[in-house]
Amino acid sequence: MFCYQCEQTSRGTGCVTRGICGKSPEASDLQDVLVHAAKRLATRYANVPAAERPASLAPMLEDALFVTVTNVNFDTASILGKIREVVAAAGPTAGVATEASETALVSWSRASMIDSRKASLGDDITGLQELLLYGLKGMAAYAHHARQMNRADPVVDAFTVEALAKLDAGVATVDELLALNLKCGEVTVNVLALLDAAHCDTYGKPTPTPVLMGHVPGKAILVSGHDMVDLKALLEQTEGKGINIYTHGEMLPAHGYPELKKFKHLVGHFGGAWMLQQREFPNFPGAILMTTNCLMQPFEDYEGRLFTRNLVAWPGIAHIEDRDFTPVIEAALAAPGFTDSVRNGEHLVGFGHDAVLGAADKIIGAVKSGEIKHFAVIGGCDGSEGERSYYTDLGTTIPKDWVILTLGCGKYRLLGHDYGTVAGLPRLLDMGQCNDSFSAVKVALALADAFGCSVNDLPLSIVLSWFEQKAVCVLLALLHLNVKNIRIGPRLPAFLTPAVLKVLVDTFGLKPVGEVETDLKAMSNAA
């Protein structure tokens, strides 16, 4: 195996014996096979008019890519099943039989794997190809979420086919790959807008809402991941059954949606970011549902109470089909539940773009009067590395006349500190999940329009923490919008070679995070 698609990759260069995420070499190789099969399927339909392509094509490609996102699917049997579906759909174009053995499938796709391409194309071209592929994976994850709410965009579907087919053809020039990466960013803006509209139309526009950080007595189910559709179905199926529902990780923003918070048994939030689950899940005395990516290897003391949904899978863990959560409910009723009440304060969620822009006149007036000096977007993914304390230190050091916008599980690096208010507004505005990245984009564009300037001329600094492929496509979206001087950390991606990084630095001013004091001084000077 060779995998360097996420920030935690071994030694900052690549996992070669087993994934730091827990992915086995067999699962890693099969995920590479699945990506290769998806490229072959895209090639089959690349020259077929969009109207003549099968309706199953776009969701099949989305699923194939999403399965290979970090911390989604670790189950070789499940991945192999997906491979056979995609190979069958590709037909003779695949170049391999649907019933081929695992060994034959790996051999068939070997030339397209990273180590083989690095040997033939070099690190720079391979890195740019991977940057595009990871952008596509992230885009597919967001498109998948939107499709769960019956939303799709033909532009997104068409570009997925186009880009995968070009990768299959071996596109290998710097200029064309850079153009494709920026186009991936452009299309990502489309899919983020699509997902934002789907969430707001389905569950109502988020409104500022305090969330209990803790628990109350009673039977309990914990929902982690990102999928609001699964959460809504679970809330409906548990209503009146005496079971309290808690969010975990990236599900925290669910409490801000009117159509979700109306369920009185959605009582609070338990735990922190995704990488704490092996410490936190053993202490949750109920059933646990993982809806999307961010799954870690389950520990024995809770694996019998853990359930996966949709594309998420781990060998031996019970999987829920068709949103029938009866097994989850039964496990919750059989578990002891909480016998005490713990209240670790409240966290305010629900500052989507409508909530923030609803106070636009007040914000603009405060900026013009000097009451608000600067905005800092501090968010993205969280992870276990000690270097990520940078984001906590930055947030707590920022001047009190700055407003902090946060989203994604990177917000957990900022929680637990009282940031107070400025101009009558909370200084820390939680804009939601990484799925809600469009909110930050929309607010920035609206403020730029109000001040008659570009986003780059706003008193705004963007400091991103990245972990996996959804963060890659969000970065590409920002670069497409020509947003400059973004800071990214805690480490730069291993697939960005010095030559490729130089292009991004020269063109967009992309830079790694440094020392908090130095970075804050630079941001202040730019204010």
C-alpha positions in Angstrom: 0.0 0.0 0.0 0.9 3.6 -0.4 -1.4 6.3 0.9 -0.8 10.0 1.7 -4.3 11.4 1.2 -4.8 12.7 4.8 -2.8 14.9 7.2 -2.0 12.2 9.6 -0.1 10.1 7.1 2.9 8.3 8.5 6.0 10.4 9.0 4.4 13.1 6.9 5.3 11.1 3.8 2.9 8.2 3.4 1.5 5.1 5.0 3.1 1.9 3.5 2.5 -0.9 6.0 -0.8 0.0 7.6 -2.8 3.2 7.6 -2.5 5.5 10.7 -6.3 5.6 10.4 -6.4 1.8 11.0 -6.9 0.9 7.3 -5.4 -2.4 6.4 -3.1 -2.8 3.4 -5.8 -5.0 1.8 -8.4 -2.3 2.3 -6.1 0.4 1.0 -5.3 -1.6 -2.2 -9.0 -2.3 -2.8 -9.8 1.4 -2.4 -7.2 2.1 -5.0 -8.9 -0.5 -7.2 -12.2 1.1 -6.7 -10.9 4.5 -7.7 -9.4 3.0 -10.8 -12.7 1.3 -11.6 -14.5 4.6 -11.2 -12.0 6.2 -13.7 -12.7 3.4 -16.2 -16.5 3.9 -15.7 -16.1 7.6 -16.3 -14.1 7.0 -19.5 -16.9 4.8 -20.8 -19.4 7.7 -20.7 -17.0 10.7 -21.2 -18.1 11.2 -24.8 -21.7 10.3 -24.3 -24.1 13.3 -24.1 -25.2 13.9 -20.5 -28.8 13.3 -21.4 -28.0 9.8 -22.6 -26.0 8.8 -19.6 -27.7 6.3 -17.2 -29.3 7.9 -14.1 -27.2 5.6 -11.9 -23.9 6.9 -13.2 -23.4 10.0 -11.0 -24.5 8.4 -7.7 -22.3 5.3 -8.4 -19.3 7.5 -9.1 -20.0 9.6 -5.9 -20.3 6.5 -3.8 -17.1 5.0 -5.2 -15.2 8.1 -4.4 -16.8 8.6 -1.0 -16.1 5.1 0.1 -12.3 5.9 -0.3 -12.4 9.1 1.8 -10.4 8.8 5.1 -12.2 7.0 8.0 -15.2 5.9 6.0 -15.0 2.3 4.9 -12.5 -0.3 6.3 -14.4 -3.4 5.3 -12.8 -5.3 2.4 -15.9 -7.3 1.6 -17.9 -4.1 1.3 -15.3 -2.4 -0.8 -15.0 -5.4 -3.1 -18.7 -5.4 -3.6 -18.5 -1.8 -4.7 -15.7 -2.6 -7.1 -17.7 -5.4 -8.8 -20.7 -3.0 -9.2 -18.6 -0.3 -10.9 -16.7 -2.8 -13.0 -20.0 -4.3 -14.2 -21.3 -0.8 -15.1 -18.1 0.0 -17.0 -18.6 -3.1 -19.1 -15.9 -4.0 -21.6 -14.3 -0.6 -21.1 -13.2 -1.7 -17.6 -10.7 -4.1 -19.1 -11.2 -6.7 -16.4 -13.9 -9.3 -15.6 -16.5 -8.5 -13.0 -15.8 -11.9 -11.3 -12.0 -11.4 -11.3 -10.2 -12.3 -8.0 -9.0 -9.7 -5.6 -5.4 -10.4 -6.7 -6.3 -10.0 -10.3 -8.2 -6.7 -9.6 -5.2 -5.3 -7.7 -2.9 -6.3 -10.6 -5.2 -4.8 -13.1 -5.1 -1.4 -11.4 -1.4 -1.5 -10.3 -0.2 1.0 -13.0 -2.6 3.6 -11.8 -1.6 3.4 -8.1 0.4 6.3 -6.6 3.8 4.5 -6.3 3.7 3.4 -9.9 2.8 6.8 -11.2 5.4 8.5 -9.0 8.0 6.2 -10.6 6.9 7.0 -14.2 5.6 10.6 -13.9 7.6 12.0 -11.0 6.4 13.5 -7.7 5.1 16.9 -9.1 2.7 15.5 -11.7 1.6 12.7 -9.4 1.0 15.2 -6.6 -1.2 17.4 -8.8 -3.1 14.4 -10.0 -3.7 13.4 -6.4 -4.7 16.9 -5.5 -7.4 16.7 -8.1 -8.5 13.3 -7.1 -8.8 14.3 -3.4 -10.7 17.4 -4.4 -13.1 15.1 -6.3 -13.4 12.8 -3.3 -14.3 15.7 -1.1 -16.7 17.0 -3.7 -18.3 13.6 -4.0 -18.9 13.4 -0.2 -20.7 16.8 -0.3 -22.7 15.8 -3.4 -23.6 12.5 -1.7 -25.1 14.4 1.3 -27.1 16.6 -1.0 -28.4 13.6 -3.0 -29.7 12.1 0.3 -32.1 15.0 0.2 -32.9 14.4 -3.4 -30.7 17.3 -4.6 -28.3 17.0 -7.5 -26.5 19.4 -9.9 -25.8 18.4 -13.5 -22.7 20.6 -13.5 -21.3 18.6 -10.6 -22.2 15.3 -12.2 -20.7 16.3 -15.5 -17.4 17.5 -14.1 -17.0 14.3 -12.0 -17.1 12.3 -15.2 -14.8 14.7 -17.1 -12.2 14.9 -14.4 -12.1 11.1 -13.7 -11.8 10.4 -17.4 -8.9 12.8 -17.8 -7.2 11.2 -14.8 -7.8 7.8 -16.4 -6.2 9.1 -19.7 -3.2 10.1 -17.7 -3.3 13.9 -17.9 0.2 14.9 -17.1 0.9 18.5 -17.7 1.2 21.1 -14.9 -0.9 23.7 -16.7 -3.8 21.3 -17.4 -3.8 19.8 -14.0 -3.7 23.2 -12.3 -6.7 24.3 -14.5 -8.6 21.1 -13.6 -7.9 21.6 -9.9 -9.2 25.2 -10.0 -12.3 23.9 -12.0 -12.8 21.4 -9.2 -12.8 24.4 -6.8 -15.4 26.1 -9.0 -17.7 23.1 -9.1 -17.2 22.6 -5.3 -18.7 26.0 -4.8 -21.7 24.7 -6.7 -22.0 21.6 -4.6 -21.6 23.5 -1.4 -24.4 25.9 -2.4 -26.5 22.9 -3.3 -26.0 21.2 0.0 -26.6 24.5 1.9 -29.9 25.0 0.1 -30.9 21.3 0.7 -30.3 21.6 4.4 -32.1 24.9 4.8 -35.1 23.9 2.6 -35.4 20.5 4.4 -34.7 21.5 8.0 -35.2 25.2 8.1 -32.6 28.0 8.3 -30.3 27.5 11.3 -31.0 29.9 14.2 -28.7 30.7 17.2 -29.5 28.0 19.7 -27.8 27.0 23.0 -26.9 23.3 23.3 -26.4 21.4 26.5 -22.9 20.0 26.6 -23.5 17.0 28.8 -26.3 14.6 29.5 -29.5 13.9 31.5 -30.8 10.7 33.1 -32.4 8.2 30.7 -31.8 5.7 27.8 -29.6 7.2 25.1 -28.4 7.0 21.5 -25.4 8.9 20.3 -25.3 10.1 16.7 -21.9 10.9 15.1 -20.8 11.7 11.6 -22.5 14.3 9.4 -25.8 13.0 8.1 -28.9 15.1 9.0 -31.2 12.8 7.1 -30.2 9.8 9.2 -30.6 11.9 12.4 -34.1 13.1 11.4 -35.2 9.5 10.7 -33.8 8.3 14.0 -35.6 11.2 15.8 -38.9 10.2 14.2 -38.4 6.5 15.0 -37.5 7.1 18.7 -40.2 9.7 19.5 -42.2 8.6 22.5 -39.9 5.6 23.3 -38.2 7.2 26.3 -34.8 7.4 24.5 -32.8 10.6 24.5 -30.8 11.5 21.4 -27.3 13.1 21.7 -25.1 14.5 19.0 -21.4 13.9 18.7 -18.6 15.4 16.7 -19.8 17.2 13.5 -23.5 16.6 14.4 -23.4 19.4 17.0 -24.8 22.0 14.5 -28.0 19.9 14.1 -29.4 21.6 17.2 -29.7 24.9 15.2 -32.1 23.5 12.6 -35.8 24.2 13.4 -37.1 20.9 12.0 -34.6 18.9 14.2 -34.6 20.9 17.4 -38.4 20.6 17.6 -37.9 17.0 18.8 -37.7 17.4 22.6 -35.7 14.2 23.0 -32.8 15.7 21.1 -31.4 16.8 24.4 -27.8 17.7 24.0 -24.3 17.0 22.9 -21.9 14.4 24.3 -18.1 14.5 23.8 -15.8 16.3 21.4 -14.3 15.9 18.0 -14.1 12.6 16.1 -10.6 11.5 17.2 -11.7 11.3 20.8 -14.3 8.5 20.1 -12.1 5.7 21.4 -11.9 7.5 24.7 -15.5 8.8 24.8 -17.6 6.0 23.3 -16.8 3.5 26.1 -18.3 6.0 28.6 -21.6 6.4 26.7 -24.1 4.0 28.2 -26.3 3.6 25.1 -26.2 2.8 21.4 -24.0 4.7 19.0 -24.7 5.4 15.4 -22.0 6.4 12.9 -23.6 8.0 9.9 -20.6 9.1 7.7 -16.9 9.5 7.8 -14.8 9.9 10.9 -15.1 6.3 12.1 -12.1 4.9 14.1 -11.3 1.3 14.9 -13.9 0.3 17.5 -12.9 -0.9 20.9 -14.3 -4.1 22.3 -16.1 -2.4 25.2 -18.5 -0.6 22.8 -18.3 -2.4 19.4 -21.5 -4.4 20.3 -23.4 -1.1 20.7 -21.9 0.6 17.6 -23.8 0.7 14.3 -22.8 2.0 10.9 -24.9 3.5 8.1 -24.8 4.1 4.4 -21.2 3.9 3.1 -19.5 3.6 6.5 -18.3 0.1 7.5 -16.0 -1.8 9.7 -15.6 -5.6 9.7 -17.9 -7.2 12.1 -19.8 -4.0 13.1 -23.6 -4.1 12.6 -24.7 -2.1 9.5 -28.1 -0.4 9.2 -29.9 -0.6 5.8 -32.8 1.5 4.6 -32.8 3.7 7.7 -34.6 1.1 9.8 -33.1 1.9 13.1 -34.8 -0.9 15.1 -31.6 -2.6 16.0 -30.2 0.7 17.3 -33.3 1.4 19.3 -33.2 -2.1 20.8 -29.6 -1.8 21.8 -30.3 1.6 23.5 -33.2 0.1 25.4 -31.0 -2.8 26.5 -28.2 -0.6 27.7 -28.3 1.1 31.1 -28.5 4.7 29.9 -27.5 7.6 32.1 -28.4 7.6 35.7 -27.1 11.1 36.5 -27.1 14.6 35.1 -23.9 16.4 33.9 -24.0 19.9 32.6 -20.7 21.3 31.2 -22.2 24.5 30.1 -23.8 25.4 26.8 -22.5 26.1 23.3 -24.2 28.4 20.9 -24.8 27.0 17.4 -26.8 28.2 14.5 -24.8 31.1 13.0 -25.4 30.2 9.4 -25.2 32.8 6.7 -28.8 33.9 7.2 -28.3 34.5 10.9 -25.0 36.4 10.4 -26.2 38.4 7.4 -29.4 39.2 9.3 -27.1 41.4 11.5 -25.1 42.7 8.5 -26.1 46.3 9.0 -24.9 46.1 12.6 -21.7 44.4 11.6 -20.9 46.8 8.8 -21.6 49.8 11.1 -19.3 48.3 13.8 -16.5 47.8 11.3 -16.9 51.4 10.0 -16.9 52.7 13.5 -13.8 50.7 14.4 -15.7 48.7 17.1 -14.9 45.5 15.1 -11.4 45.6 13.7 -11.0 42.2 12.0 -12.6 38.9 11.2 -10.8 35.6 11.6 -12.0 32.3 10.1 -10.5 29.5 12.2 -11.9 26.1 11.4 -11.8 23.0 9.3 -10.8 19.6 10.6 -9.6 18.5 13.9 -7.0 15.8 14.7 -5.0 14.4 17.5 -1.6 16.0 16.9 -0.3 18.3 19.6 0.5 20.9 16.9 -3.2 21.6 16.7 -3.0 23.5 19.9 -1.9 26.3 17.6 -5.6 26.9 16.8 -6.6 27.1 20.5 -3.7 29.5 21.2 -4.6 31.6 18.2 -8.2 31.9 19.2 -7.6 32.8 22.8 -4.9 35.3 21.8 -6.8 37.2 19.2 -7.7 40.8 20.2 -11.1 41.3 21.8 -12.2 43.6 18.9 -12.0 40.7 16.4 -14.8 38.4 15.5 -14.0 34.7 15.1 -16.0 32.6 12.6 -15.6 28.8 13.0 -16.9 25.7 11.4 -16.1 22.0 11.0 -14.8 19.9 13.9 -11.9 22.3 14.1 -14.3 24.3 16.3 -13.5 22.0 19.1 -10.1 23.6 19.4 -11.9 26.8 20.3 -14.6 25.6 22.7 -14.3 25.9 26.4 -13.2 29.6 26.4 -15.4 32.6 27.0 -14.8 34.9 24.1 -17.4 37.5 25.2 -19.1 39.9 22.9 -18.2 42.7 20.6 -20.7 45.2 19.1 -23.5 43.3 20.9 -22.6 40.1 19.0 -20.9 36.9 20.3 -17.2 37.1 19.3 -17.3 33.3 18.5 -19.8 32.5 15.7 -20.2 28.8 15.1 -21.3 28.5 11.4 -21.8 24.7 11.5 -20.3 21.6 10.0 -17.6 21.4 7.3 -20.6 20.7 5.2 -21.7 24.3 5.9 -18.5 25.8 4.4 -20.7 27.7 2.0 -22.0 29.8 4.9 -18.5 31.3 5.4 -18.1 31.9 1.7 -21.4 33.6 1.4 -20.8 35.9 4.4 -17.4 36.9 3.0 -18.8 37.6 -0.5 -21.7 39.6 1.0 -19.4 41.7 3.2 -17.1 42.3 0.2 -20.1 43.5 -1.8 -21.3 45.7 1.0 -17.9 47.4 1.3 -17.4 47.5 -2.5 -14.1 45.6 -2.4 -12.8 42.1 -3.1 -12.6 39.4 -0.4 -8.9 39.9 -0.2 -9.4 43.6 0.8 -11.6 42.8 3.7 -10.3 42.9 7.2 -10.4 39.1 7.1 -7.9 36.3 7.8 -8.5 32.6 7.0 -6.6 30.0 9.1 -7.6 26.5 8.1 -6.9 23.2 9.8 -7.1 20.3 7.4 -7.3 16.6 7.8 -8.9 14.8 4.8 -10.3 15.2 1.4 -13.3 17.4 2.1 -10.9 20.0 3.4 -9.0 19.7 0.1 -12.0 20.6 -2.0 -12.9 23.5 0.2 -9.4 24.9 -0.2 -9.7 24.5 -4.0 -13.0 26.4 -3.8 -11.3 29.2 -2.0 -8.5 29.3 -4.5 -11.0 29.3 -7.4 -12.6 32.4 -5.7 -9.1 33.9 -5.8 -9.0 34.2 -2.0 -5.4 34.8 -1.1 -3.0 34.5 1.9 -4.8 31.5 3.4 -2.9 29.9 6.2 -3.1 26.1 6.4 -1.9 23.6 9.0 -0.8 21.9 11.1 1.2 20.4 8.3 1.1 20.9 4.6 -0.2 18.0 2.5 2.5 15.4 1.7 1.3 15.3 -1.9 2.1 19.0 -2.4 5.7 18.9 -3.5 8.0 21.9 -3.2 7.5 22.8 -6.8 3.7 22.6 -6.7 3.7 24.5 -3.4 5.7 27.2 -4.9 3.1 27.7 -7.6 0.4 28.0 -5.0 2.5 30.4 -2.9 3.4 32.6 -5.8 -0.2 32.6 -7.2 -2.3 32.7 -4.1 0.0 33.4 -1.2 -0.9 30.1 0.4 1.3 29.6 3.5 1.8 27.1 6.3 0.8 28.2 9.9 3.8 29.3 11.9 4.2 30.6 15.4 1.0 32.1 16.9 2.6 35.4 17.8 4.2 35.8 14.4 1.1 34.9 12.5 -1.1 37.1 14.6 1.2 40.0 14.1 1.1 39.5 10.3 -2.7 39.3 10.3 -2.9 42.4 12.4 -0.6 44.3 10.0 -2.9 43.2 7.2 -6.0 44.3 9.0 
